[in-house]
């Protein structure tokens, strides 16, 4: 039986959270209750329009996290989906491993061990002293005295800390946008395309062993996560609010610090994946751009979602379509 795992920008957080569930309960963390985020029904932002002739690709920019208690009023998006011939999902990576049921059971111990630092080292031993001191302050604030996480690789520890922190500040990682889009796509029977790059792992046991024994270049991921939690939580709430009420000017003006890119880069550049797949980031970009151009050629109307950063940054996916001769209209 083929086991297919879908891996997106948030997959490594999901892995980290799953691992955390295996840990014994720790002392209840200190909660930061001074949080003000929007709630109730909110419109979200407008869409970018990419066109060539009378064919249009409408793109919704998404961000994470979003307000935990908001309900997205997606009237404009649903109107586009109702006319669309195709829905292009967010880009990502799919890991395809040839693993049977009983073999999965034997791999579980290796998978759990892969989150830990090689040679039994602790976080204190693998990160700089000043960075570790900052980690302890944030860990105490958002996670309590969780001892198990001290054995984890910096990337996994940082992502678990981030998840705990945003939940304490009235935000959530997912579950606001995707369910609304999926319902509309099913309702109007729109064809769905997943522009994913597939990495075939024919030797999962060997790959897990390699990953467990290797070191990741993930201090940048760890440091940027700490920095974001120390200085960007207020901005994160403002950015989530701006998305919720559709304030694109505020989204453009707010500094965009996203440690997820650094964490994803650390994972993508791990030897175990790079040896089997090459430059993953370049492949993901090429796959999405190729899918978008094909849709623009074939469909009168296409709907797509992309991380907001790819819409706002000067060298993002939408800018690259514009450089190829397509007309781009911002909301």
N, C-alpha and C positions, 0 to 999 in steps of 0.2 A: 504494500500500500504506500502511495506517495504521500508524504507529509508536507503540506505547503504552509509556510509561515509568511504572513504579510508584515513587512517591515516598513514603517513610515518614519517621519521625523520624531514621532513619539514612542516608537517601539521600544527603545532602550529604557525609557521611563517605565513602560509597562513591565518589562523584564525585571527592572529593579524593584517595582512594587510587588511583583509575584514573589521574588526572593524574600522581601521583607516579611511577607506573611508567614514564612517559615520560622521567624525568630520568636523567642519567648516574649510575652508582653513586658514592656518596660514601664518605668515610672511615668505617669501622665505628664505630657509636656506643658510648659507654661503657654497660655493662649494670649495672643495679641488681639484684643477685642475692639481696638480703636480703628474700625474699618467702616468706610462709607463708600458703597458702590451702588449703582443704579439697580432697580428691580422692576418687576412687572413687564408689560408688553413694550418692546422697543423695536424700531424699524431696521436697525443695522445700516451699513453704508450702501451707497450706490455701487453700480457695476461699471467696469471698464469695457469699452466696446472696441474690438479689433475687427477691421473689415477690409475686404477687397471686393470691389464692385458691389453687388447686392448680397454678398454673403457676409454674415456677421458672427463673431465669436464674442459672447458676453462672459466676462470673467469677474467672479466675486472674490475679493481679497479676504482671507480669514486670518485671525490672530488667536493666540492662546497665551494665557488663560482669558476667560470671559467671566462676567458676573454670574455667580452661582444661581441667583434667584431671578434671572431675567428670562422672559419668553420672547423669542424672536418672531416679529411680525414680518413674514417674508413674501408679502403680496407681489412686489415687483419681480422678485426672483421666480416665484411660482408662475407668473405670467410669461416669463421667458421660457421656462421649462415646458410650459404647455405648448409652445410653438416649436420647441427644439427637436431636431432629429437625433441629437447625440449629447450625452453628458460625459465630460472628461473629468475624471477624479484627480485628486492631488497627486503629484509625482512621488515616487518612492522606490523601495527595493523589495523584492520577493526572494526569500531564501527557500530553495527547493531541495529538500534532503530526502533521499531514499531510505526511509526508516520504517520498519514494521512495528507492530504494537509491542511485542515482547522486547524488541531491541530498544524501543523508546524507554521502557522501564529501566533497562540496564544503563542507559545514557543519563538518566536523571541525576544520579550522584555527581557525574562529571559536570553536568550543566550547573548544578548548585555550586560546585567547587570553582567553576570558571569565574564567578563573580569576585572571588577572593584574590588578594595579592599573591604573587608567586612566593615560594619559600616561606610561607607563613608570616610574612611581614605585616605590620599594622600600618594604619594611616599615618600615625605619628612618625613612623620610620621612613615613609616614602614621600611625604610632602614637606616643604620647607617649614621651619619652626614658626615663623610669623604667620604663615598661612594656616597652620594647624591650630594656633591660638585663636584665630578668627573663626575657624570651623567649630571649636568647642563652644564659643559664645552662641553661635547660631544653632548648633545642635541642641544645647540646653534649652534654648528658647522654643524650638519647634518640635523637638523629638524626645526630650527628656534624657534619661540615662540609658539609652539603647547601646548595650555593649557590643552586640553582634556586628553592627555596622562598622565598627572600628577595624574589622578584618577585611572589609571590602576594598576593591580598587577605587581610586579617587572618583572616576566617572560614575560608577554605580552609587557610591555614597552621596555624591553631589546631587544626583537626580532624585534620590529618595528624600534628601533634605528639602529640595525645591518643591517636590510634591506636597510634603507636609506643610511647608510654609504658605503656599498659595491657598490651600484649603483653610488655613487659619485666617486668611485675609478676605474671605467672602468671594473667592474666585474658584473656578474649576477648569481643569485641563480640556475636557471634551464633553460632548453630550448636549450642546446647545444648537449647533448649526447642522451637523451631519444628519441627525434624525429627521429634521424638517425637509432637507433636500431629498433624502432617500424616499420619504413618503410621497413627495411630489413626483419624483422620477417613476416610482411604481404606479402612481395614479394615472399618469399620462403615457405610460408604457414607452418611455424614452430609452433608447439604446445606451448602454453604459460602457465606457472604455476606461481601463485602468492602465495608465502609461507607466508601468512598472518595469524596472530592470530586474531580470531573474538571474540569481547566482546559484548555480547548481553545485550542491555539496554531495559528491558521490561517496565521500569517506567521512561521515559525520563524527565517528568515534575518534578518528585521527585529528580532525579539525578541532574538536573540543579539547583534545589533549594539547594541541599546539597553542590554542588560545589560553588555556589554563596556565601553561608554562611560559607564556610570552608576557612582555611588558607593553603597556599602551602609552602612547604619548598624550596623556590625558590631564596633565597638570593645568593646561590652558582651560580646559573644560571645568575643572575643579575651581580654579581661581575666579573665572568669570561668573560661575554660579554663586560663589560667596559674595563677589562684588555686587551682583544684581540683587541679592537678598539684603545686602547692607544698605544699598543706595537707591535701588530702583523699584522697590515695592510700591511706593507712592506713585511713581510714574506708571508702573504697571497697572495700578487701579485706574489712573486717569486714562491710559490707553484703552483699557477694557471698556470704560464708560464711553469714550469717544467712539469706539466701534459700535457699541450698543445703540447710541443715539444718532449714528450716521454722520459724525462730525469729522469729515476728511481733512479739513484744515488743521484741526488739532492733532490728528494722526500724523500728518506731515511734519508738524512743528515739534512733536514730542521726540526726544532722542530715542532711538530704537536700539536697545542693547539686548541681544538674543544669544544666550549661552548655548542654546540648542545647536547652533551651527558649529560651535567649537566641539561640543560633545559628539555630534554626528560625524564630524571630520575625524575625531580620534578613533571612533569605531570603524569608519570606512577605510582608514589608513592602516588598520590592524593587519599585520602580515598574513594572518590566516585568511582574510578576505581578499586583500590586494593580490596575493599569490594566485588566487583562483579567479579573480574578476578584473584586475587592472584598476584603472582610474574610475571608481564608482560614481563620484560626483559628476564628472564630465558625461558619463553615460546616461545618468538620470536627466541631466539638462537636455542632451540631444534627443532622448526618447520623448520628452514632453514637447519640445519644439517641433519635432517631426509629426507627432500626433496632432498638434494644433494646426499645423499647415495642411495636413491631409484633411482635417475636418473643415477648414475654411474652403478648401477646393471642392469638397463633396456636398456640404450641407448649406442650406439657406440660413439656418439658425443652429448654433451650437452653444451650450452652456458649460462653463468650467469653473473650477475653484483652484486658487493658488494661495500660498502664504502671502500675506500683505507685503512682506519685504520684497517679494519678486515683482510687485507692482510699483513700489515706491522708489527702489534704488535705481540709480542711473544705468547699471549694467545688468538689471534683472531680466527675467524671461520676456516680459512685455516690451522692454526697451529693445531687446534683440529682435523681436518680431517687427518692431517699427523700423529698425535698421535694415531689415530685409524687404522693405517696401510696403508694408501693411499700414493702413491708417489706424491710429490709436486715438481714442477719445476718452479722457478721464471723466468721472462723474461730475 
